[in-house]
Amino acid sequence: MEVAQIAMDQTTEAGLDKKVRFAPFVPEHMGLKAGKYNCIYSREAMCHLEDKEVLIDQAERALIPGGHLLLFDYILPDTGEQSPELETWAETEDTPTHLITSKEFTTMLQDRHFAILTQEDVTGDYYRLILDGWTECVRTIKKMKILGELNDRFILNFLDEAGRWGHLASVLKSGHLRYLRVHAMKSLS
């Protein structure tokens, strides 16, 4: 069953179906009006799209001339190598990954007349955010002294989530996965 359908079913059960609507994300049918947006932001979406050009084409069409595109996403290292560590991480993701290199990102954007204002590998910063976030999470749980009060379902979900983030941190640290920040501007003409 689709995630959007599950969300709608839960919304209906809660009596909120008249107030909240969920829909699956389909890049080909985003419904963005042409030339209406100053900025489009995408975080960790491109890595899950097999046809990334569809999303870039939609963004290019929707942005005003001089509009900005901000992307944060996972990419392959410059070698394009897909390591066993990377495959292990990809298996922990909820949706399949289709990774490209930084150079492939650049080419895709430049082919659509985007000027690349910033393209930066921020893997180290992202890795530190992950470690700091989980350190603070564990510290908070210990402070709250609620470990004995947590139910089994919470603990299993927490451990599953910690495992997923652990795989991500490991593959980022190894260099087999990179985290890219891109700020591009649509051509003025």
N, C-alpha and C positions, 0 to 999 in steps of 0.2 A: 504494500500500500504506500502511496506517495506521502511524503512528509506534510505537504500542504493539505492533503485530505485528512490526515490524522489531526492536524491542528484545527481544521474546520469542524471535525466531529467533536473534539473536546470543547470548542467554543460553543457549539450548539448545546452540548450537555450542560454547560455553565449558564445557558440562557443569554449569551452575548452575541449570537450569530447575526443579529441586526446591526450591531455596532462594530464588529471586527470582521475583516475579510482576509483570507490568505490565498495566495496563488503561487504556483511553481514559477521559478525563474527560468525563462526560456529566452536566451539572448536574441534570437531572431524575431521575437514578438514582444520586445520590452515596451513598446508603445510610447517611446519618448518622442516628443514633437521636434521637428527639424528646426535647428537654429534658435532654440529657446533657453539653453543652459549656459551659464558662465563657467561652471566647473562641474566635472564629473569625478567622483572618487570611487576607487575600487580597491578593496583589501582582500587579498588571498582568494580571489575568484578566478583569475586567469589560469592558475595552475590546474584547475579542475575542468577547464574547457578544452575539448579536443580541437575545435575550430576557433582559435583565439581571434582570428581575423573578423569573425562575425561581430564580436563585442567591440573591437576597435572601430569597425565600420559604423556600428550603431552610435558609438560615442562621437565619432567625427561628424556624423550627420546631425546629431543633437546639439552639439556645441555651437555657439555663436563664433564668428571670426574672431580670433584672438582668445577664445575660451581655453580653459586649462583642464588638463587631464592629470590626475594624481593617482598613481598606482603603487601599491605595496604588495609584493608577491614573492613566492618561492620560485627559484630558478635552478637550473643545473649549473655546475661550475663551468668555466670557459671551455674546458676540454669536452664537455657534453657527455662525459662518462656517467653511466648509470650503474652504480655500485650495489653490492648485496645489502649494505647498510641502508642505502636509499630505498631499495625495494622493501626492506623490513618496515621502514617508516611509512611508505606508501600503503602498505597493508593495514596500518592502523587508522588511516584516514577513512571517513565515512563515505566519501565519493572518490572515484578513480582520479589519479593525477596524470596530467599530460604536461610535462615540464619542458621548457626550452631554455636556451642560454640568453645571457644579457645581450649579446650581439644580435640574436634573432629578434628580441624585443625591439631593439633599436631599428633594425631594418623594417620591421612591420610598421612602426610608427612613422618613420621617414618616408616610406612608400605612400603614406596617406598625408603627406605634407605637414606633419607635426614637427615643430622645432623642439629638440630635446634640451630643456633648460637645466635639468639635473638628472643624472642617472648614477646612483651611488649604491654600492654594496654595503648594506648596514647590518650584515650578519652578526658581527661582534656585539653591536648595541642590542639587537633583538635577543641574542643568546643571554646577555646579562639581564634583560628584562624578564625573561622566563625564569632564570635562577632566582632573581630577587623576588619575583611574584610568588613562587612556590615556597621560598624561605619564609616570607611574611605570612603566607597562608598557614603553614605548619606552626609558626610562632603564635599566631592568633588562636588556633585551635588549642594549643597547649595552655595558653593564658586563660582561655575560657573554661578549662578543666571539664570539658564536656565529653571527652573521649569515651567514658563509660556510659554516657547517655545516648550515644549515637546508635541508630538502628542499623541492622545488617545491610539493608538496601543502600543507605547513605554511604556506609563504609565501602561496599563493593563499587558503587558508582565513583566515589572519590578515588579509590585505588585504580580503577580503570582510567579515569581522567589523568591521574598522575602518571600512569604508565605511558599514555599517549604523548603527554608533554615530555616525558623522559626520553622517549624515542626521538622526538623532534629535536630536543636539545643535543642529544648524542650525535645525530647526523649533521646538525649545524656545526657543532664543534669539530667534527671530523673533516669538514670542508666538502663533503659529498653533496650538500645542499646549501644554497646561498639564499639570502633574503635581500631583495632589490627594492629600492625606492626610486620612482621615476616621476618627474614633473615635466610635462610636455605642454606645448601651446599649439593650438590649431592655427594654421596659416591665416593671415589677415585677408587673403583674397579668395 
